[in-house]
Every structure is written in C-alpha cells, then in structure tokens.
Amino acid sequence: MSESSFKAFTEELKNQFSIIGTFIAILWIVEIVDQYFFNARLDYFGIIPRTVVGLRGIILAPFLHADFTHLIANTLPFAVLGWLVMLQNTKDFYTVTLYSIVVSGLGVWLFANPNSITVGASGVIFGYLGFLLLRGYFQKNTPSIALSLIVVFLYGGMIWGVLPSNPHVSWLGHLFGFIGGIFAAKEISGK
C-alpha cells in the first residue's frame, strides 16, 4: 500500500469513526437529558400507533430509549453493524439508516398495539443487519458475500428478534427495520 493510499485509508477510517461516534454521542446525550432533566418524559415523542401525533415518532423514536439499560444494549451493535455498513462506501450508512428508520417506524405505526409507545434504535440496528446479510446476495461479489458470512457468524442469532418473544420488546420494529435494510441493500446494489 502506497503512502497516499494508506493516508486516504486512515482518513476514511477516521471519518467513519467520527460519524458513528457522533450518532452514539447524540443517543447518549438525548438519554442523559431525558433521564435527568425530563424524568423520562421525552419517550412520549416515540411512535404512538395510528395517531397523527405518533407520526413524529417515526423520526424521533430511534434517538429515544426507555432507560440506560436499553441504550447500553443498543450501543455496541449500533457501532459495530453501523461501521460494517460503511465498509464499501461510507455513504451507504446514511441510506441504510434512513431506510431503516422510515420502514421500521411506519411498520410500528401501522401495526403495533394502539396503547403503546415505541422507542429505541433497535429498528435501525436490525436494518443494518438486514442490509449486511442481503447485500452479498444482491451484489454477488466476493467481499460482500464474505462480509455477509462474517455478520451471520457474529450477529446471526439476532435474527430471532424479528419474532414476537418479549412483550416489552418491539419485534415489529425489528422486523420492519430488517425489511428496510433489505430494501436499502437492493437499492444500493441497483437491483
């Protein structure tokens, strides 16, 4: 690797870590402000199914979490899978994030229990998972397929989260986030 190639690689890596770090910092700052200044009342800005006011939650819910335990559970998978989404092209991160937020949010808004409020970044995380697992299928190139296999090995067990299991976990958010990630993989691959 030439010196200029190495410099470009390290600059891109710094950029990627900066993007992921900024998103994670926002998630943590929002939760700290919510817990210490609003007594967890910002969660009411989450997705409230089939209500006009609940539509705002489609965009806001991924930045809100029920508590610090919820946020801690989402932080590492967000960082790892989000970074893996960037490996081929840093811009993919924004596309996959947007698809995952919108598809996950709309799915929850349309189909979740009407007396619920859904918050958390897990729909986005499952979008990253769906994207990474299916990008290899759509692109049909060795690096994408290899990355898909690595993700299966590291995070394949997460797939069970798209099925109903815990009444306090939005499996619908997971399922529709995963579908959003698949749509993003198809779109980015040009299929």
C-alpha positions as CSV (number, residue, x, y, z in Angstrom):
1,M,0.0,0.0,0.0
2,S,1.5,3.3,-1.0
3,E,1.8,6.2,1.4
4,S,-1.0,8.1,-0.3
5,S,-3.3,5.1,-0.3
6,F,-2.6,4.5,3.4
7,K,-3.2,8.2,4.2
8,A,-6.6,8.0,2.3
9,F,-7.5,4.8,4.2
10,T,-6.7,6.3,7.6
11,E,-8.6,9.5,6.7
12,E,-11.7,7.4,5.7
13,L,-11.4,5.3,8.8
14,K,-11.3,8.5,11.0
15,N,-14.3,9.8,9.1
16,Q,-16.3,6.6,9.7
17,F,-15.4,6.5,13.4
18,S,-16.4,10.2,13.7
19,I,-19.8,9.5,12.1
20,I,-20.5,6.5,14.3
21,G,-19.2,8.4,17.4
22,T,-21.4,11.4,16.6
23,F,-24.5,9.3,16.3
24,I,-23.7,7.4,19.5
25,A,-23.0,10.7,21.3
26,I,-26.3,12.1,20.2
27,L,-28.1,8.9,21.5
28,W,-26.3,9.2,24.9
29,I,-26.8,13.0,25.3
30,V,-30.6,12.6,24.5
31,E,-30.9,9.9,27.1
32,I,-29.0,11.8,29.7
33,V,-31.1,14.9,29.1
34,D,-34.3,12.8,29.1
35,Q,-33.5,10.9,32.4
36,Y,-32.0,13.8,34.4
37,F,-34.0,16.8,33.2
38,F,-37.3,15.4,31.8
39,N,-37.8,12.4,34.1
40,A,-38.0,10.1,31.0
41,R,-41.0,12.1,29.6
42,L,-39.3,12.5,26.2
43,D,-40.3,8.9,25.5
44,Y,-43.7,10.3,24.7
45,F,-42.2,11.6,21.5
46,G,-41.9,7.9,20.4
47,I,-44.1,6.1,17.9
48,I,-47.7,6.1,19.0
49,P,-49.5,3.8,16.6
50,R,-52.2,5.1,14.2
51,T,-52.3,8.6,15.7
52,V,-51.3,11.8,13.9
53,V,-49.1,12.9,16.7
54,G,-47.4,9.5,16.8
55,L,-46.1,10.1,13.3
56,R,-43.4,12.3,14.7
57,G,-42.1,9.2,16.5
58,I,-41.1,7.6,13.2
59,I,-38.1,10.0,13.1
60,L,-37.6,10.7,16.8
61,A,-38.0,7.2,18.3
62,P,-34.6,5.9,17.2
63,F,-33.0,8.7,19.3
64,L,-35.0,7.9,22.4
65,H,-34.6,4.9,24.8
66,A,-36.6,3.6,27.7
67,D,-33.6,3.8,30.1
68,F,-29.8,3.5,30.2
69,T,-30.0,-0.3,30.1
70,H,-31.9,-0.1,26.9
71,L,-29.4,2.3,25.4
72,I,-26.4,0.2,26.6
73,A,-27.9,-2.8,24.9
74,N,-28.2,-0.9,21.6
75,T,-24.9,1.0,21.7
76,L,-22.4,-1.8,20.7
77,P,-24.5,-3.4,18.0
78,F,-25.2,0.1,16.5
79,A,-21.5,0.8,16.5
80,V,-20.3,-2.5,15.0
81,L,-23.0,-3.1,12.5
82,G,-23.2,0.6,11.5
83,W,-19.4,0.6,10.8
84,L,-19.7,-2.6,8.8
85,V,-22.4,-0.9,6.7
86,M,-19.8,1.8,5.8
87,L,-17.0,-0.6,4.7
88,Q,-17.7,-0.5,1.0
89,N,-19.0,3.1,0.9
90,T,-19.4,5.5,3.9
91,K,-22.5,7.0,2.2
92,D,-24.3,3.6,2.5
93,F,-24.6,4.3,6.2
94,Y,-26.9,7.3,5.6
95,T,-29.0,5.4,3.1
96,V,-29.4,2.3,5.2
97,T,-30.1,4.4,8.3
98,L,-32.8,6.4,6.5
99,Y,-34.5,3.3,5.0
100,S,-34.4,1.5,8.4
101,I,-35.8,4.5,10.3
102,V,-38.7,5.0,7.9
103,V,-39.7,1.4,7.2
104,S,-39.3,0.4,10.8
105,G,-41.2,3.4,12.0
106,L,-44.0,3.1,9.6
107,G,-44.4,-0.7,10.3
108,V,-44.6,0.0,14.0
109,W,-47.0,3.0,13.5
110,L,-49.3,0.8,11.3
111,F,-49.3,-2.5,13.2
112,A,-48.2,-2.1,16.8
113,N,-50.6,-2.2,19.8
114,P,-52.6,1.1,19.8
115,N,-51.9,1.7,23.5
116,S,-48.1,1.5,23.1
117,I,-45.2,3.9,22.7
118,T,-42.2,2.5,20.9
119,V,-38.7,4.0,21.3
120,G,-35.1,2.8,20.6
121,A,-32.5,2.4,17.9
122,S,-33.0,-1.4,17.5
123,G,-35.1,-1.0,14.4
124,V,-32.1,0.8,12.8
125,I,-29.8,-1.9,14.1
126,F,-31.9,-4.6,12.6
127,G,-31.9,-2.6,9.4
128,Y,-28.1,-2.7,9.4
129,L,-28.4,-6.5,10.0
130,G,-30.8,-7.0,7.0
131,F,-28.6,-4.8,4.8
132,L,-25.4,-6.7,5.7
133,L,-26.9,-10.1,5.3
134,L,-28.6,-9.4,2.0
135,R,-26.0,-7.1,0.3
136,G,-23.9,-10.1,-0.6
137,Y,-26.9,-11.7,-2.3
138,F,-27.7,-8.6,-4.3
139,Q,-24.2,-7.6,-5.2
140,K,-22.9,-11.1,-5.8
141,N,-19.3,-10.2,-5.3
142,T,-16.8,-11.9,-3.0
143,P,-16.2,-9.1,-0.5
144,S,-19.9,-8.6,0.1
145,I,-20.6,-12.3,0.4
146,A,-17.7,-12.7,2.8
147,L,-19.0,-9.8,4.9
148,S,-22.4,-11.3,4.9
149,L,-21.0,-14.6,6.2
150,I,-19.0,-12.7,8.9
151,V,-22.1,-10.9,10.0
152,V,-24.0,-14.3,10.1
153,F,-21.3,-15.7,12.4
154,L,-21.1,-12.6,14.7
155,Y,-24.8,-11.5,14.8
156,G,-26.8,-14.2,13.1
157,G,-28.6,-15.0,16.4
158,M,-30.1,-11.6,16.4
159,I,-32.5,-12.7,13.6
160,W,-34.7,-14.3,16.2
161,G,-35.5,-10.7,17.4
162,V,-37.9,-10.3,14.4
163,L,-40.3,-12.8,16.0
164,P,-42.6,-12.0,18.9
165,S,-41.0,-13.1,22.2
166,N,-40.9,-10.4,24.9
167,P,-43.9,-8.2,25.2
168,H,-41.6,-5.3,26.2
169,V,-39.5,-5.5,23.0
170,S,-40.8,-4.2,19.7
171,W,-40.4,-7.2,17.5
172,L,-42.3,-5.2,14.8
173,G,-39.7,-2.5,14.9
174,H,-37.0,-5.2,14.5
175,L,-38.9,-6.9,11.6
176,F,-39.7,-3.8,9.7
177,G,-36.2,-2.4,10.3
178,F,-34.8,-5.6,8.9
179,I,-37.0,-5.2,5.9
180,G,-35.9,-1.6,5.5
181,G,-32.3,-2.8,5.4
182,I,-33.1,-5.3,2.7
183,F,-34.7,-2.6,0.7
184,A,-31.6,-0.5,1.1
185,A,-29.4,-3.4,0.0
186,K,-31.5,-3.8,-3.1
187,E,-31.4,-0.1,-3.8
188,I,-27.7,0.4,-3.3
189,S,-26.9,-2.7,-5.4
190,G,-29.0,-1.3,-8.2
191,K,-31.2,-4.4,-8.5
